[in-house]
Amino acid sequence: MPQHLPVFVAIAVTVLTVDHASAQSNPAGRTADPIAILAATHGGRIHGVVRDDVGRGVSGVSVLAMGRTLALARSDQQGHFALSVPAGDYILRATREGYVSTYREAVRVQTAAQLERNITLLRQGVRTIERSVLTAGLAGSLPAVADQLAQAAATDHSHSEAAWRLRHLPRSVLRDGPAPVVDPSNGGFRPKNTLLDKALYGSARAATSFFADTDFYGQVNFLTTSAVAGTHGWLPAQWPRGIASMAVGAPVGRHGDWSVRGAVTAGDLASWVLLGEYEARESLAHAFRLGMSFSAQGHTDRQGAALGVPATDIRNVGGIYGFDLWRIRPGITLDYGVRFDRYDYVASRFISPRVGARVTMFKNTHLITMASRRTVAPGADEFLPPASAGLWLPPERTFSSLVPRRPLKAEQVHHFEIGVEQQFGPAGASRTISVRRFRHAVLNQVATLFGVDETSDIGHYYVASPGNVDFDAWGVRLSARMLRRVAASIDYSTGVGAWHHRREARLLRYLAPTVVRSERERVHDLTASVDAAIPETATRVSAVYRLNSAFSSDEPGLRTPSTAGRFDVQVHQGLPFQPIKGGRLEVVFAIQSLFRDFRDPGSLYDELLTLAPPMRLMSGVQVRF
């Protein structure tokens, strides 16, 4: 067992048992705000102060949060404001008549967390306000806009979304430049009377309106990734590769958000990925999610010859999916959906349905059930989007069948689960404990083999199937959120796997003995995760450690699986620079020995049968806007 494991487990257990009573103190006689209670249960809080250029608080400033919902607050006499919103990504804006309204910032609100923002506005005269109205790019003449602004100011008591937009005329990041100058002598921008000119003019006007009036958010990443193989010590087994990725999204009114993510890498092994998705608001009765993804991997003739892969072997994977979280009634939620995938290198149908339910039996006590069938191809981890909303890297490695010219077969995981979840403690500092019973019935369980020969040690691996396995287990999970800084969880499961071996098991027993298991084996698994945020230094840390008694090993002479640990650590450090207005710059560093995302709903044995995975190193810069 690794020497550092007891320290890691001790820290996680200590964090989970912290007393949070002080975080929920309520002054006597103070009436609870229902919006604050709802946000504390399902969202977070944004608070801060608005000051002018000499440091005095500015009252009457309208602070708007646009994202998963629309929330508006006005600053008090000292300039203080507070917003309670559901968790999600938001665009913050602050405006007041008589002041320059240039503040615009993208923020991410987490459940039961608080964000603090200090906003500075500069006082200006009437002429500057009129100029900012022109820069906002609204249609119509200046007198008409001024009349609308005066009328909205006269009805200041209205707090509707339309009234707020008319009063303050917010500017997007695409409208921060100078206003276009229109020469009235030529009649402005008017199309000719031909049908083609009208069509072009209408299309251009629609495109301009879309880019000018949409509140985009997203990120741009420039990363470098490499791998360290066990046979090379700490020296990289391959040259570092550059990756450029980008994500952009925008809200669709109060209904949801659309987003597009893509990444590309070049070199002997060129690959790219693309994902488009629409996600409805969590507050809706049907919080559905629709999307489609596509990824491709190709290589040069020289690279293909070195890896023993045909030069014409360019692999493409595409998929579409739809999932819905249906709140049938208070206390009853149905989770269902399906995913369709196509792998051009496997001749199979890939349909992955899922259905589950969450029923509230007593206060803070829930019954959870789930049934699903997940069908994936060998090497699917290189092409499919991650289970979380993190970075999606293009395919980094090639793979082939361990037995030459043998076709690859799909892996099917039939999952059944039932459990009980209980929440303790007040909102904002709650703890959750859940107990579940689950079963995996896996057909063609895939084994991933690194380090078998010289070829499989430079970014290429082999896939094979030792057989089918039925895994019957139970588990317990304890999770807690420590105020706004730390969230942690510990998940323990144990079960028995019953194996039915295939003919490939004979070859695997010779090349990788620890991959082939006995007919029945007991497995213990412990996974601990910690997510911490330090706002004083703009630092975010995420760490996962997995300890299992049945990891495959490449140690010489070892013929049975052994207890080992694998980890995944990511650090995001904010920098005091603002590359674009309203954006922020972060340095990203990650190191991991886990081959797969621990949140992946696949078979437990997918990670256990990964032999000698290389350690991945990743670093770079990230620009959020």
Disulfide bonds with the S-S distance in Angstrom:
none
